[in-house]
Amino acid sequence: MRQKPGTRKSHGEKVVKVIRRATHKQHSAEVKIRIVLGGLKGEDGIAALCRREGIA
């Protein structure tokens, strides 16, 4: 059975997909609320808040 051209993924593409999946952060609702409230307080700038929380 022949595959369609372009359907095979190279080893590099597979590695990148695994790395992206491993580094993707999933924040809980509590963490999201804490981050938003921290931003609304205005004590630190948004950039500083994002750096501290590791948000791009």
Summary of the structure (lengths in Angstrom):
residues: 56
radius of gyration: 19.1
end to end distance: 43.8
largest distance: 62.5
contacts: 82
relative contact order: 0.09
helix: 61%
strand: 0%
